Every structure is written in structure tokens, then in C-alpha cells.
Amino acid sequence: MEFIDYFAAYWLILKYLILFAALIITLSSLDDFFIDSYYWIRRIWRKFTIYRKHKPFNVNELYKNTEKPIAIMVPAWKEKDVIADMAALAASSFEYYNYHIFIGTYPNDPETQHHVDIVEEHYRNIHKVVTRNPGPTNKSDCLNNIIEQIFIFEKSHNIEFEVFVLHDAEDVIHPLELKLFNHLAAHNDLIQIPVFPFQRKWYDLTTGHYEDEFAENHGKDLIVRESILGFVPSAGVGTALSRKAIERLQEIHDGEVFSIDTLTEDYSLGYELFKEKMKLIFVRVPAELEYTTRNRYDQITSGKKQVLITVREFFPSTFKKAVNQKSRWLTGIALQGWQKIGWTNSFKTNYILFRDRKAILTNLANVLAYILVINVLFMTLYSKLTTDVWWYPPIVKEDTLLWTLLIINAFFFLNRILQRMYFTYEVYGIKGALLSFPRIVWGNIINFFAMFKALRQYFKTKKEGKTIPWDKTTHDFPINIK
């Protein structure tokens, strides 16, 4: 074969790859557009019906409830740099008193244990737990060790916790979080509040894409998800579980609360409680915050603003760490979740499960689309500049299926940009909104590599019959309070 034959074959392959990518992206975009439409229709309807009849929830109502005993569980493997600051900040800032923090450490991690010992000396309601097995096991195993010690603590101190809260070692917890959980726990079994990454420098696209994704997911997607189905997955942090939920999970897992055969125990427990017909809710409650800052003229200004009760934390700022973290999420939710849960007889449930799993295909299609655009531009330029190249019909001809799909996808892509910008603006302001557009592309590239790592990791461990170890992210904490 001559070069011209290879060129022709490549041109043909390119055309069909574009068609494949366009089809996948169109189907995924239709799904996303439905969620967008559902959210905005629901929001407008509630504005003119429910919100006219009922006043917005006043955060002062949280202070009227008797404080129930609350246990906070924090797994900590190799967290010497953040755990003491995190626990001390939480203990010193909560507007709540009837709580205890249990921090799970490992026998082969003496440095983390040492830092927990220091903070334990200063706060009577912070307690160190040492797991039976050396680390790293996985997060579920650490949590099971923690909750086992909580039950022992209850017996020895004649106390019964009514609410169990999940947090990570890098979380900055809102002072009113426990009061909110205390207020809602009587009638709900899983309560999830929003999680938002801390904002970093404008050029940090990796951390920035987390900001955009969480702003949209916890500003729109989880609201729609709860409205459609009632299945609210735990985010692993900022999650409160009722005692009833803990006891039911213990029955399901033959004595252990958290499933150890998954990397995303938070997602798994959410589905298990949903299947048991328990009440799962996602809650966005604003609280008034007083602030003092300097304006552009270096003048001190102060005021008040409404800020959601949320969990804040730093997310990975390097490409490799982001790929590791997202591959863990993909493995647990899309692959292990598919293996464990499968599909159901409910259309609505299957639809939500499909949304959780479609990333395996869409992550490929999105990056494939970028590569194909570059290829088409290069091939078109080459054919225009080289006289030796035969004439070939255009890859995309008007009034064809591919042409129609590309027009549709252009509309959906514009919608995606506007949706992402709006929800990012609500949390991070105008600068975050403007940066969200280039971060969509960078986020798709991260998701693409995370998908391949997740697939490789999943099938390798499945073939070898091993449990995937806790490949945790190294964490940062925003302040040093020592």
C-alpha cells in the first residue's frame, strides 16, 4: 500500500470515530439537559407556590432543640500533617456541646497517633481509636473499627449516641453543622449537606475543576436526584446517619456497619439505606455570616451575608493526585457499584444508576472528541497544502446524521457551559464562573485518565482476587492553629 492508501483509510476511520463520539455525547447530553430542565422548572414552580406559602427556614430554629448525643467518626491513615488542626478547630468552634470525636488511627502509623494524642490531651471529647490491623486497609475497615469502639464507649460511659457523623481528616466543619443534624435527625436516616472545595489560585486548573463540579453537583444534581428518586448518596463527609440507619446497616453486613468490599462505602451505604426505604435527604441551609474585609481602596468594610452550612476542604492540586482520587471514585461507584447492585425493576432507579455509571463511556467520548477535532484540522490542512493528495469528500457533510448530531452537540455544549458558569458563580463568584469554561476541558482530560486507571485497577484486582487498598489522597489544611 502507498501512503495515499493509508491516508484514505485513516480518513475513513476518523469519520466513523467522530460518529461514535458524537452519538455518545448526544445521548449523555440529552440526559444532562433533562436534569437541567427538571431543576429549573422545579425551582420556578416552588418559587411561586411553596415559597409564597411558607417562609424560608430560619437558622435560629436550630437553637431550640435539645442537644442529642452525636458521635463524629474520622478515619486517619498517614494524616499527621492535618489531623490535630482539624480536630482542634472543630472542637473549639462548634456551637454544640453534646458530641464526641472518634479518630481512627493505625498501629503502624505512630506519627498520626502522636498528633491525635496531643489534641486528645486538650479536649475531653476527642478520642483516639487504634485499629486491629495495620494500614492501609480501606476506609470502611477503619470506620468499622471506630464504630466498634464507639459502642464500647457507650457502655462504659452510659451514653447512647443518636446521630453518627462522617468526616475526613482535612475537613473544615461549619460551627452549626451539628445543630442542623440534631434538628433533622428525628425524622431522617441519612442527611447530607453540601461539600465545596476551598478556592485556590486562578491558574490551578486541577483544583479549580473540582470547584466547578461540586458547585454544580451540590447546587443542582443532588437536589434533582432527591426529588426524582429519594436516593441521596453520602459524600463521605458532612453526612449524618441516624442510629436506626447504623443498626440496619449492621444487620445487612452481619455485624459490621460499613461494607469493606468497596472503595466508596459512602455511595454503597446510601443505596443500601434507600433500598431499605429509609429517609435520605440533601439539605442546603443558609446561615448569616458577619464579615470584615478591605476594599480596593484599602478601606475596611464589614457586613453580613448568607452562607450555606457546608463542609469545606482542599482537593488535589496535581494531575496525578486528581487522577488517583477520581479513579477511586469511578472504581467504587461505576464498576464495583455495577457489580454489587446491578440493575433493578424500577425505571427511575435504573435511570439514576445509569447516570452514576455512564462516565465510563462519556469520559472516553469527550477526550476522543478533542483528539478527533485536532486530527480533522491537521488532515484538512495537510490536504489543502499538499498537491500530491487526492481529493476526498469532507468528513462532515451538510444534511447528514453526523452534521445533525454535531449541531445538536454544539447547542448542548453551550448549555453545559452556561449551567456550569451559573452554579460556579453562586459559590465562587464571577472569577470562578469565567474560569469554569477552560476547566471543563481540563476536567475531561483528568476524567479520561482516571477512567483508564479505574478499569485497569478493577480488572486486575478482580482477576487476582484481591481487595483494592486505600490509595488515599495526601491532604492539606487551610490554617495552622498551633
SULSULZI-V934229 format. One record per residue. N is the residue number from 1. RES is the residue in one letter. PSI is psi in radians with two decimals (999 if undefined). D_CENTER is the distance of its C-alpha to the mean C-alpha in Angstrom with 2 decimals. Layout:
n:N res:RES psi:PSI d_center:D_CENTER
n:N res:RES psi:PSI d_center:D_CENTER
This chain:
n:1 res:M psi:2.44 d_center:50.70
n:2 res:E psi:2.95 d_center:50.97
n:3 res:F psi:-0.66 d_center:48.23
n:4 res:I psi:-0.52 d_center:48.52
n:5 res:D psi:-0.73 d_center:47.69
n:6 res:Y psi:-0.69 d_center:44.50
n:7 res:F psi:-0.76 d_center:43.61
n:8 res:A psi:-0.73 d_center:44.21
n:9 res:A psi:-0.75 d_center:42.19
n:10 res:Y psi:-0.70 d_center:39.24
n:11 res:W psi:-0.73 d_center:39.59
n:12 res:L psi:-0.78 d_center:39.47
n:13 res:I psi:-0.72 d_center:36.45
n:14 res:L psi:-0.74 d_center:34.62
n:15 res:K psi:-0.77 d_center:35.44
n:16 res:Y psi:-0.53 d_center:34.03
n:17 res:L psi:-0.68 d_center:30.84
n:18 res:I psi:-0.73 d_center:30.30
n:19 res:L psi:-0.76 d_center:31.02
n:20 res:F psi:-0.88 d_center:28.51
n:21 res:A psi:-0.72 d_center:25.69
n:22 res:A psi:-0.71 d_center:26.77
n:23 res:L psi:-0.82 d_center:26.76
n:24 res:I psi:-0.79 d_center:23.24
n:25 res:I psi:-0.64 d_center:21.90
n:26 res:T psi:-0.81 d_center:24.04
n:27 res:L psi:-0.76 d_center:22.82
n:28 res:S psi:-0.67 d_center:19.13
n:29 res:S psi:-0.63 d_center:20.06
n:30 res:L psi:-0.72 d_center:22.05
n:31 res:D psi:-0.85 d_center:19.11
n:32 res:D psi:-0.66 d_center:17.00
n:33 res:F psi:-0.60 d_center:20.21
n:34 res:F psi:-0.77 d_center:20.65
n:35 res:I psi:-0.74 d_center:17.33
n:36 res:D psi:-0.86 d_center:18.40
n:37 res:S psi:-0.75 d_center:21.86
n:38 res:Y psi:-0.80 d_center:20.91
n:39 res:Y psi:-0.87 d_center:18.92
n:40 res:W psi:-0.66 d_center:21.81
n:41 res:I psi:-0.79 d_center:24.55
n:42 res:R psi:-0.74 d_center:23.07
n:43 res:R psi:-0.77 d_center:22.64
n:44 res:I psi:-0.74 d_center:26.22
n:45 res:W psi:-0.76 d_center:27.64
n:46 res:R psi:-0.57 d_center:26.26
n:47 res:K psi:-0.68 d_center:27.60
n:48 res:F psi:-0.02 d_center:31.08
n:49 res:T psi:-1.31 d_center:31.18
n:50 res:I psi:-0.82 d_center:29.06
n:51 res:Y psi:-0.28 d_center:28.79
n:52 res:R psi:-0.49 d_center:32.55
n:53 res:K psi:-0.54 d_center:33.38
n:54 res:H psi:2.38 d_center:31.02
n:55 res:K psi:2.63 d_center:30.37
n:56 res:P psi:2.62 d_center:26.85
n:57 res:F psi:2.30 d_center:25.83
n:58 res:N psi:2.15 d_center:27.51
n:59 res:V psi:-0.34 d_center:25.66
n:60 res:N psi:-0.35 d_center:29.12
n:61 res:E psi:-0.43 d_center:29.03
n:62 res:L psi:-0.43 d_center:26.72
n:63 res:Y psi:-0.10 d_center:29.71
n:64 res:K psi:-0.24 d_center:31.95
n:65 res:N psi:2.52 d_center:30.39
n:66 res:T psi:2.37 d_center:31.76
n:67 res:E psi:2.05 d_center:29.33
n:68 res:K psi:2.67 d_center:28.29
n:69 res:P psi:2.26 d_center:27.70
n:70 res:I psi:2.35 d_center:24.03
n:71 res:A psi:2.23 d_center:22.81
n:72 res:I psi:2.23 d_center:19.83
n:73 res:M psi:2.19 d_center:18.68
n:74 res:V psi:1.81 d_center:17.55
n:75 res:P psi:2.41 d_center:17.67
n:76 res:A psi:1.74 d_center:19.13
n:77 res:W psi:2.09 d_center:20.21
n:78 res:K psi:0.92 d_center:21.75
n:79 res:E psi:0.56 d_center:20.50
n:80 res:K psi:-0.48 d_center:23.95
n:81 res:D psi:-0.31 d_center:22.98
n:82 res:V psi:-0.41 d_center:20.58
n:83 res:I psi:-0.71 d_center:21.11
n:84 res:A psi:-0.76 d_center:24.35
n:85 res:D psi:-0.75 d_center:23.24
n:86 res:M psi:-0.87 d_center:20.06
n:87 res:A psi:-0.72 d_center:22.15
n:88 res:A psi:-0.72 d_center:25.09
n:89 res:L psi:-0.75 d_center:23.29
n:90 res:A psi:-0.86 d_center:21.71
n:91 res:A psi:-0.51 d_center:25.12
n:92 res:S psi:-0.18 d_center:27.02
n:93 res:S psi:-0.23 d_center:25.04
n:94 res:F psi:2.37 d_center:24.20
n:95 res:E psi:1.00 d_center:26.38
n:96 res:Y psi:2.57 d_center:26.70
n:97 res:Y psi:-0.47 d_center:29.06
n:98 res:N psi:1.19 d_center:28.86
n:99 res:Y psi:2.82 d_center:26.02
n:100 res:H psi:2.47 d_center:25.77
n:101 res:I psi:2.18 d_center:23.22
n:102 res:F psi:2.07 d_center:23.34
n:103 res:I psi:2.09 d_center:22.19
n:104 res:G psi:2.08 d_center:22.22
n:105 res:T psi:3.02 d_center:23.99
n:106 res:Y psi:2.59 d_center:25.77
n:107 res:P psi:-0.46 d_center:29.56
n:108 res:N psi:0.42 d_center:29.34
n:109 res:D psi:1.16 d_center:27.28
n:110 res:P psi:-0.47 d_center:30.02
n:111 res:E psi:-0.77 d_center:28.65
n:112 res:T psi:-0.72 d_center:25.54
n:113 res:Q psi:-0.74 d_center:27.94
n:114 res:H psi:-0.78 d_center:30.30
n:115 res:H psi:-0.58 d_center:27.88
n:116 res:V psi:-0.68 d_center:26.88
n:117 res:D psi:-0.71 d_center:30.64
n:118 res:I psi:-0.85 d_center:31.26
n:119 res:V psi:-0.48 d_center:28.86
n:120 res:E psi:-0.57 d_center:30.00
n:121 res:E psi:-0.49 d_center:33.54
n:122 res:H psi:-0.39 d_center:32.74
n:123 res:Y psi:2.08 d_center:30.77
n:124 res:R psi:-0.32 d_center:32.23
n:125 res:N psi:0.38 d_center:29.04
n:126 res:I psi:2.29 d_center:27.04
n:127 res:H psi:2.38 d_center:27.70
n:128 res:K psi:2.37 d_center:27.26
n:129 res:V psi:2.33 d_center:26.64
n:130 res:V psi:2.17 d_center:27.73
n:131 res:T psi:2.80 d_center:26.59
n:132 res:R psi:-0.76 d_center:29.33
n:133 res:N psi:2.57 d_center:28.23
n:134 res:P psi:2.72 d_center:27.72
n:135 res:G psi:2.97 d_center:24.37
n:136 res:P psi:2.32 d_center:22.17
n:137 res:T psi:-1.87 d_center:21.73
n:138 res:N psi:3.00 d_center:18.12
n:139 res:K psi:-0.67 d_center:15.86
n:140 res:S psi:-0.76 d_center:17.17
n:141 res:D psi:-0.75 d_center:20.70
n:142 res:C psi:-0.75 d_center:20.33
n:143 res:L psi:-0.65 d_center:19.05
n:144 res:N psi:-0.68 d_center:21.99
n:145 res:N psi:-0.70 d_center:24.35
n:146 res:I psi:-0.84 d_center:23.13
n:147 res:I psi:-0.49 d_center:23.59
n:148 res:E psi:-0.72 d_center:26.94
n:149 res:Q psi:-0.53 d_center:28.09
n:150 res:I psi:-0.74 d_center:26.96
n:151 res:F psi:-0.67 d_center:29.27
n:152 res:I psi:-0.74 d_center:32.04
n:153 res:F psi:-0.71 d_center:31.54
n:154 res:E psi:-0.78 d_center:31.90
n:155 res:K psi:-0.71 d_center:35.21
n:156 res:S psi:-0.38 d_center:36.62
n:157 res:H psi:0.12 d_center:35.80
n:158 res:N psi:0.92 d_center:36.49
n:159 res:I psi:2.64 d_center:33.16
n:160 res:E psi:1.98 d_center:30.69
n:161 res:F psi:2.38 d_center:27.10
n:162 res:E psi:-0.31 d_center:25.95
n:163 res:V psi:2.38 d_center:22.28
n:164 res:F psi:2.17 d_center:19.95
n:165 res:V psi:2.37 d_center:16.92
n:166 res:L psi:2.29 d_center:14.14
n:167 res:H psi:2.81 d_center:13.39
n:168 res:D psi:2.94 d_center:13.10
n:169 res:A psi:-0.19 d_center:16.03
n:170 res:E psi:0.10 d_center:14.78
n:171 res:D psi:2.42 d_center:13.65
n:172 res:V psi:1.97 d_center:15.86
n:173 res:I psi:2.37 d_center:16.37
n:174 res:H psi:2.41 d_center:18.00
n:175 res:P psi:-0.46 d_center:21.64
n:176 res:L psi:0.07 d_center:21.57
n:177 res:E psi:-0.83 d_center:18.52
n:178 res:L psi:-0.60 d_center:20.89
n:179 res:K psi:-0.65 d_center:23.34
n:180 res:L psi:-0.81 d_center:20.87
n:181 res:F psi:-0.71 d_center:19.94
n:182 res:N psi:-0.67 d_center:23.68
n:183 res:H psi:-0.62 d_center:24.54
n:184 res:L psi:-0.27 d_center:22.32
n:185 res:A psi:-0.39 d_center:22.57
n:186 res:A psi:-0.51 d_center:26.00
n:187 res:H psi:0.16 d_center:24.97
n:188 res:N psi:2.57 d_center:21.35
n:189 res:D psi:-0.46 d_center:20.03
n:190 res:L psi:2.18 d_center:16.25
n:191 res:I psi:2.16 d_center:15.11
n:192 res:Q psi:2.26 d_center:11.60
n:193 res:I psi:2.85 d_center:11.65
n:194 res:P psi:2.64 d_center:9.50
n:195 res:V psi:2.18 d_center:7.64
n:196 res:F psi:2.28 d_center:9.07
n:197 res:P psi:2.62 d_center:10.01
n:198 res:F psi:2.57 d_center:13.77
n:199 res:Q psi:2.36 d_center:15.79
n:200 res:R psi:-2.84 d_center:17.82
n:201 res:K psi:2.66 d_center:20.80
n:202 res:W psi:-0.54 d_center:21.05
n:203 res:Y psi:-0.07 d_center:21.79
n:204 res:D psi:1.45 d_center:18.68
n:205 res:L psi:-0.52 d_center:17.08
n:206 res:T psi:-0.95 d_center:14.58
n:207 res:T psi:-0.65 d_center:12.98
n:208 res:G psi:-0.64 d_center:13.76
n:209 res:H psi:-0.47 d_center:11.81
n:210 res:Y psi:-0.74 d_center:8.50
n:211 res:E psi:-0.83 d_center:10.26
n:212 res:D psi:-0.80 d_center:11.09
n:213 res:E psi:-0.76 d_center:8.02
n:214 res:F psi:-0.62 d_center:6.28
n:215 res:A psi:-0.76 d_center:9.94
n:216 res:E psi:-0.74 d_center:10.51
n:217 res:N psi:-0.76 d_center:7.73
n:218 res:H psi:0.02 d_center:8.41
n:219 res:G psi:-0.33 d_center:11.93
n:220 res:K psi:-1.00 d_center:12.92
n:221 res:D psi:-0.81 d_center:11.13
n:222 res:L psi:-0.52 d_center:10.40
n:223 res:I psi:-0.80 d_center:13.90
n:224 res:V psi:-0.74 d_center:15.46
n:225 res:R psi:-0.82 d_center:13.97
n:226 res:E psi:-0.70 d_center:15.44
n:227 res:S psi:-0.72 d_center:18.60
n:228 res:I psi:-0.78 d_center:19.23
n:229 res:L psi:-0.63 d_center:18.64
n:230 res:G psi:0.06 d_center:17.56
n:231 res:F psi:1.81 d_center:14.94
n:232 res:V psi:1.90 d_center:11.94
n:233 res:P psi:2.50 d_center:9.59
n:234 res:S psi:2.53 d_center:8.94
n:235 res:A psi:0.01 d_center:5.80
n:236 res:G psi:-0.34 d_center:8.52
n:237 res:V psi:2.69 d_center:9.56
n:238 res:G psi:0.51 d_center:11.37
n:239 res:T psi:2.27 d_center:12.31
n:240 res:A psi:2.35 d_center:16.05
n:241 res:L psi:2.36 d_center:18.01
n:242 res:S psi:2.83 d_center:21.63
n:243 res:R psi:-0.63 d_center:24.37
n:244 res:K psi:-0.73 d_center:25.10
n:245 res:A psi:-0.74 d_center:21.65
n:246 res:I psi:-0.79 d_center:22.12
n:247 res:E psi:-0.62 d_center:25.61
n:248 res:R psi:-0.71 d_center:24.71
n:249 res:L psi:-0.62 d_center:22.11
n:250 res:Q psi:-0.67 d_center:24.92
n:251 res:E psi:-0.74 d_center:27.28
n:252 res:I psi:-0.69 d_center:25.08
n:253 res:H psi:0.38 d_center:24.65
n:254 res:D psi:0.85 d_center:28.31
n:255 res:G psi:-0.44 d_center:27.98
n:256 res:E psi:2.52 d_center:24.60
n:257 res:V psi:-0.79 d_center:21.65
n:258 res:F psi:2.39 d_center:18.72
n:259 res:S psi:2.20 d_center:19.00
n:260 res:I psi:-0.06 d_center:19.66
n:261 res:D psi:0.49 d_center:19.71
n:262 res:T psi:2.60 d_center:15.99
n:263 res:L psi:-0.21 d_center:13.44
n:264 res:T psi:1.24 d_center:10.69
n:265 res:E psi:-0.45 d_center:12.90
n:266 res:D psi:-0.81 d_center:10.37
n:267 res:Y psi:-0.76 d_center:10.00
n:268 res:S psi:-0.80 d_center:13.73
n:269 res:L psi:-0.56 d_center:14.95
n:270 res:G psi:-0.76 d_center:13.48
n:271 res:Y psi:-0.69 d_center:15.42
n:272 res:E psi:-0.71 d_center:18.40
n:273 res:L psi:-0.65 d_center:18.78
n:274 res:F psi:-0.76 d_center:18.54
n:275 res:K psi:-0.49 d_center:21.20
n:276 res:E psi:0.14 d_center:23.27
n:277 res:K psi:0.62 d_center:23.34
n:278 res:M psi:2.90 d_center:21.85
n:279 res:K psi:2.05 d_center:20.52
n:280 res:L psi:2.28 d_center:16.77
n:281 res:I psi:2.64 d_center:15.85
n:282 res:F psi:2.22 d_center:13.27
n:283 res:V psi:2.21 d_center:15.19
n:284 res:R psi:1.81 d_center:15.60
n:285 res:V psi:2.11 d_center:18.75
n:286 res:P psi:2.53 d_center:20.34
n:287 res:A psi:2.56 d_center:22.64
n:288 res:E psi:2.32 d_center:25.44
n:289 res:L psi:2.27 d_center:25.30
n:290 res:E psi:2.41 d_center:28.47
n:291 res:Y psi:2.72 d_center:28.28
n:292 res:T psi:2.30 d_center:30.81
n:293 res:T psi:3.05 d_center:30.58
n:294 res:R psi:2.39 d_center:33.00
n:295 res:N psi:-3.04 d_center:33.58
n:296 res:R psi:-0.32 d_center:34.80
n:297 res:Y psi:0.24 d_center:38.32
n:298 res:D psi:0.46 d_center:37.33
n:299 res:Q psi:2.44 d_center:38.03
n:300 res:I psi:2.20 d_center:36.15
n:301 res:T psi:2.63 d_center:34.60
n:302 res:S psi:2.81 d_center:32.95
n:303 res:G psi:-2.92 d_center:31.48
n:304 res:K psi:2.55 d_center:28.99
n:305 res:K psi:2.76 d_center:25.75
n:306 res:Q psi:2.16 d_center:23.22
n:307 res:V psi:2.32 d_center:19.84
n:308 res:L psi:2.57 d_center:17.05
n:309 res:I psi:1.88 d_center:16.60
n:310 res:T psi:3.02 d_center:13.19
n:311 res:V psi:2.34 d_center:11.74
n:312 res:R psi:2.54 d_center:12.15
n:313 res:E psi:2.85 d_center:11.82
n:314 res:F psi:2.42 d_center:12.64
n:315 res:F psi:2.88 d_center:10.54
n:316 res:P psi:2.49 d_center:12.76
n:317 res:S psi:0.03 d_center:15.60
n:318 res:T psi:2.65 d_center:17.34
n:319 res:F psi:-0.82 d_center:17.06
n:320 res:K psi:-0.79 d_center:17.64
n:321 res:K psi:-0.65 d_center:15.06
n:322 res:A psi:-0.73 d_center:12.31
n:323 res:V psi:-0.75 d_center:13.81
n:324 res:N psi:-0.82 d_center:13.98
n:325 res:Q psi:-0.78 d_center:10.40
n:326 res:K psi:-0.53 d_center:9.30
n:327 res:S psi:-0.60 d_center:12.40
n:328 res:R psi:-0.74 d_center:11.49
n:329 res:W psi:-0.77 d_center:8.39
n:330 res:L psi:-0.74 d_center:10.89
n:331 res:T psi:-0.83 d_center:13.62
n:332 res:G psi:-0.76 d_center:12.28
n:333 res:I psi:-0.94 d_center:10.94
n:334 res:A psi:-0.72 d_center:13.35
n:335 res:L psi:-1.01 d_center:16.29
n:336 res:Q psi:-0.62 d_center:16.65
n:337 res:G psi:-0.72 d_center:15.36
n:338 res:W psi:-0.74 d_center:18.00
n:339 res:Q psi:-0.75 d_center:20.54
n:340 res:K psi:-0.74 d_center:20.19
n:341 res:I psi:-0.68 d_center:19.67
n:342 res:G psi:-2.45 d_center:21.45
n:343 res:W psi:2.87 d_center:22.33
n:344 res:T psi:-3.06 d_center:23.92
n:345 res:N psi:0.01 d_center:26.82
n:346 res:S psi:2.21 d_center:24.79
n:347 res:F psi:-0.76 d_center:24.17
n:348 res:K psi:-0.74 d_center:21.42
n:349 res:T psi:-0.77 d_center:19.55
n:350 res:N psi:-0.60 d_center:20.13
n:351 res:Y psi:-0.80 d_center:18.94
n:352 res:I psi:-0.69 d_center:15.45
n:353 res:L psi:-0.65 d_center:15.48
n:354 res:F psi:-0.73 d_center:16.74
n:355 res:R psi:-0.62 d_center:13.88
n:356 res:D psi:-0.43 d_center:11.50
n:357 res:R psi:-0.24 d_center:14.14
n:358 res:K psi:-0.27 d_center:15.63
n:359 res:A psi:-0.48 d_center:13.65
n:360 res:I psi:-0.68 d_center:16.30
n:361 res:L psi:-0.75 d_center:18.91
n:362 res:T psi:-0.59 d_center:17.44
n:363 res:N psi:-0.64 d_center:16.26
n:364 res:L psi:-0.83 d_center:19.90
n:365 res:A psi:-0.69 d_center:21.46
n:366 res:N psi:-0.84 d_center:19.87
n:367 res:V psi:-0.61 d_center:21.11
n:368 res:L psi:-0.66 d_center:24.27
n:369 res:A psi:-0.74 d_center:24.98
n:370 res:Y psi:-0.79 d_center:24.92
n:371 res:I psi:-0.72 d_center:27.24
n:372 res:L psi:-0.66 d_center:29.50
n:373 res:V psi:-0.77 d_center:29.95
n:374 res:I psi:-0.74 d_center:31.09
n:375 res:N psi:-0.79 d_center:33.34
n:376 res:V psi:-0.77 d_center:34.89
n:377 res:L psi:-0.75 d_center:35.65
n:378 res:F psi:-0.80 d_center:37.22
n:379 res:M psi:-0.69 d_center:39.20
n:380 res:T psi:-0.77 d_center:40.41
n:381 res:L psi:-0.73 d_center:41.52
n:382 res:Y psi:-0.75 d_center:43.23
n:383 res:S psi:-0.48 d_center:45.09
n:384 res:K psi:-0.60 d_center:46.27
n:385 res:L psi:-0.32 d_center:47.51
n:386 res:T psi:2.12 d_center:49.15
n:387 res:T psi:-0.32 d_center:52.41
n:388 res:D psi:-0.15 d_center:52.47
n:389 res:V psi:2.35 d_center:49.49
n:390 res:W psi:2.83 d_center:50.38
n:391 res:W psi:2.34 d_center:49.17
n:392 res:Y psi:2.58 d_center:46.15
n:393 res:P psi:2.63 d_center:44.87
n:394 res:P psi:2.55 d_center:41.71
n:395 res:I psi:-0.70 d_center:38.43
n:396 res:V psi:1.89 d_center:37.37
n:397 res:K psi:2.56 d_center:40.31
n:398 res:E psi:2.64 d_center:40.46
n:399 res:D psi:0.55 d_center:40.54
n:400 res:T psi:2.97 d_center:38.83
n:401 res:L psi:-0.79 d_center:35.72
n:402 res:L psi:-0.72 d_center:33.88
n:403 res:W psi:-0.80 d_center:35.02
n:404 res:T psi:-0.76 d_center:33.79
n:405 res:L psi:-0.71 d_center:30.35
n:406 res:L psi:-0.63 d_center:30.00
n:407 res:I psi:-0.79 d_center:31.10
n:408 res:I psi:-0.78 d_center:28.59
n:409 res:N psi:-0.56 d_center:25.76
n:410 res:A psi:-0.74 d_center:26.95
n:411 res:F psi:-0.80 d_center:26.66
n:412 res:F psi:-0.63 d_center:23.14
n:413 res:F psi:-0.70 d_center:22.09
n:414 res:L psi:-0.76 d_center:23.65
n:415 res:N psi:-0.72 d_center:21.87
n:416 res:R psi:-0.73 d_center:18.47
n:417 res:I psi:-0.81 d_center:19.48
n:418 res:L psi:-0.73 d_center:20.70
n:419 res:Q psi:-0.83 d_center:17.73
n:420 res:R psi:-0.74 d_center:15.37
n:421 res:M psi:-0.72 d_center:18.07
n:422 res:Y psi:-0.87 d_center:18.53
n:423 res:F psi:-0.56 d_center:15.10
n:424 res:T psi:-0.68 d_center:14.80
n:425 res:Y psi:-0.71 d_center:18.32
n:426 res:E psi:-0.54 d_center:17.62
n:427 res:V psi:-0.69 d_center:15.46
n:428 res:Y psi:0.05 d_center:16.98
n:429 res:G psi:-3.03 d_center:20.37
n:430 res:I psi:-0.64 d_center:22.54
n:431 res:K psi:-0.75 d_center:22.07
n:432 res:G psi:-0.68 d_center:18.31
n:433 res:A psi:-0.77 d_center:19.08
n:434 res:L psi:-0.61 d_center:21.76
n:435 res:L psi:-0.29 d_center:19.76
n:436 res:S psi:-0.46 d_center:16.95
n:437 res:F psi:-0.97 d_center:19.43
n:438 res:P psi:-0.46 d_center:20.15
n:439 res:R psi:-0.32 d_center:16.55
n:440 res:I psi:-0.80 d_center:15.89
n:441 res:V psi:-0.83 d_center:18.41
n:442 res:W psi:-0.68 d_center:17.21
n:443 res:G psi:-0.67 d_center:13.60
n:444 res:N psi:-0.61 d_center:15.34
n:445 res:I psi:-0.75 d_center:17.43
n:446 res:I psi:-0.80 d_center:14.70
n:447 res:N psi:-0.60 d_center:13.14
n:448 res:F psi:-0.86 d_center:16.78
n:449 res:F psi:-0.59 d_center:17.56
n:450 res:A psi:-0.65 d_center:14.45
n:451 res:M psi:-0.80 d_center:15.66
n:452 res:F psi:-0.68 d_center:19.12
n:453 res:K psi:-0.71 d_center:18.21
n:454 res:A psi:-0.80 d_center:16.26
n:455 res:L psi:-0.79 d_center:19.34
n:456 res:R psi:-0.79 d_center:21.77
n:457 res:Q psi:-0.76 d_center:20.23
n:458 res:Y psi:-0.88 d_center:19.93
n:459 res:F psi:-0.51 d_center:23.46
n:460 res:K psi:-0.84 d_center:25.02
n:461 res:T psi:-0.57 d_center:23.97
n:462 res:K psi:-0.71 d_center:24.86
n:463 res:K psi:-0.69 d_center:28.23
n:464 res:E psi:-0.15 d_center:28.90
n:465 res:G psi:0.50 d_center:27.82
n:466 res:K psi:2.84 d_center:25.69
n:467 res:T psi:2.35 d_center:22.49
n:468 res:I psi:2.17 d_center:19.82
n:469 res:P psi:2.94 d_center:19.90
n:470 res:W psi:1.62 d_center:17.28
n:471 res:D psi:1.22 d_center:16.62
n:472 res:K psi:2.82 d_center:14.72
n:473 res:T psi:2.42 d_center:13.87
n:474 res:T psi:2.31 d_center:16.64
n:475 res:H psi:2.69 d_center:15.74
n:476 res:D psi:2.72 d_center:17.43
n:477 res:F psi:2.46 d_center:18.39
n:478 res:P psi:-0.35 d_center:19.53
n:479 res:I psi:2.83 d_center:22.91
n:480 res:N psi:2.04 d_center:25.63
n:481 res:I psi:0.18 d_center:27.41
n:482 res:K psi:999 d_center:30.09
